[in-house]
Amino acid sequence: MVEENKRYKAGILRSLWPHGFNIERYTYTLHRITGVILALYLIAHVFEIFHVALGPAAWQQTLQELGSLGIFEKIGLWIIAGSALYHGANGLRLILNEAFGMLLGKPVLPEYPYMPTSLSRSQKIAIYILTAIVVILWIWAGLYLLEGLGIV
């Protein structure tokens, strides 16, 4: 009983460090993290665009402040691009799984020791392909942003 209570006390800290979890748990955790990044970006973006309504002088001031960040602006955009790519691609994978039942395989009666059927071979392959595509596109986005700085 004490061990069970200890497990529940781990709470959010355990979800932020998913050591020892399976691949599906890692994708779930990364999906949550990228969702938070995108939500924070949305708030900042609405605040930034609000300055357009304040007039051309306020908008120019906002652009100057953002331009003064230098490479940190590009790094932030790169993180946002990666978050959007991963969150969108994993969201599509989840829609295919949950709405259409694709890649899940046939349902089986659970027997001890229980192994989740969602971790079928096709499901893992889909996760690896998705991750490879996202990484390639994220590297491309990084090179595009560095080109704008004249580094590449």
N, C-alpha and C positions, 0 to 999 in steps of 0.2 A: 504494500500500500504506500509506503514511504517513497519507493522508487517511482511509482506512478505520479505522485504529487510533484516530485522533482522534475519529471518530464514536462509537466504543464507549466512549471515556473520558468522554464527556458524561454517560452513565449516567442516574442519577436526577434530576440537575439539569435535564437536557433534558426529562424527562417532567413536571417541575413547571412548566415554562414552555413550553407548546406553541405558540409563535409560528410562524405560517406553516403550521400544520396545517389539515386539512380539518375540516368540521363534525363528522364522526364521531369524529375524534380528540379534539376538545374535549369531546364528550359522554362519551367514555371517561375522560378525565382528571378531569372533574367527578364522574363516578360513583365513581372511586377516592377522591377527596378527601372526598366525602360519606360514603363507607363508613368511612373512618378517623375522621371526626367522630362517626359513630354508634357505632363500636366504643369510642371514648373515653367517650362518653356512657353506654354500657352499663356500663362499669367503674365510673364515678362513681355511676350509679344503683344498682347492686348495693351499693356501699359505703353509700350513703344509706339504702337500705331495710334494710340490716343493722342500723341503729340502732333499728329497730322491735323487733327481738328483744332489745335491751338494756333495754327497758322504756320506760314513758311519759316518764320524766324525760329519758332520752337522746334520745328522739324529739322532745320539745319543744325541747331544746337545738339539735338539728339544724335544726328548722324556724326557730328564731330566727336561727341563723347564716345560713341561706339567705335569710331575710327581710331581714337586714342588708345584703345586696348591693344592694338597691334596684333601680334600673333595669338594672343589669348582669345580674341574674337574668332579667329579661324579655328582654334582648338575647340571652342564652345560649339561652333557650327558643325564641326566634325563629330563631336559627341552627339549632338542632336540628330545629325544625319544617320549615324549608326543606330541610335535609339529608334528612329522612325523606321529604318530598314528592318531591323530585327523585330520590332513590335508588330509591324504590318505583316511581315512574312510569317511569323509564328501565329499571328491572329488568323491568317488565311488557312494555315495548317489545322488550327483548332476548329475552324468552321467546317473544313472538310471532314474532320474526325467526328465532331459532335452533331452537326446538322445532317450530314449525309452518310455517316458511318464508314467512310473510306479509310482504308489502311488498318482497320481494327481487327480483322479476322473474325472467325466464327466464335460465338459465345460458348464457353465451357463451364461446367459445374465446378465451383471451387473445391479443391482438395488440399489438405495440409501436406506440405508447406505451400501456402498460397503464393502464386506468382501472378502479378497483374497481367492480363492479356493485352493491355494497351502497349506493353513493351515488346510487341512482336517484332520480328525481323524487319518487316516492311515499315513499321513505325520508326524504328531506329534508323533505317536507311533514309527515310524522309527527313528526320531531324538532322542527320549528317549532311545531306544535300542542301537543305535549307541553310544550315550554318555556313557551308562553303560558299554558297551564292552570296549570302549577306556579307561575309568577310571580303570577298572579291569586290563587291560593289562599294563597301566601306573604304577599302584601300583606294579604289578609283576616286571616290569622293575626296579623300585626303589629298591625293595627288592634284586633283582639280583645285582644291583650296590653296595648296602650296604654290601652284602655278600662278594663282592670282597675286601671291606675295613676291613672285619672281625668284623663288627658291629652286623650283624644278624647271 
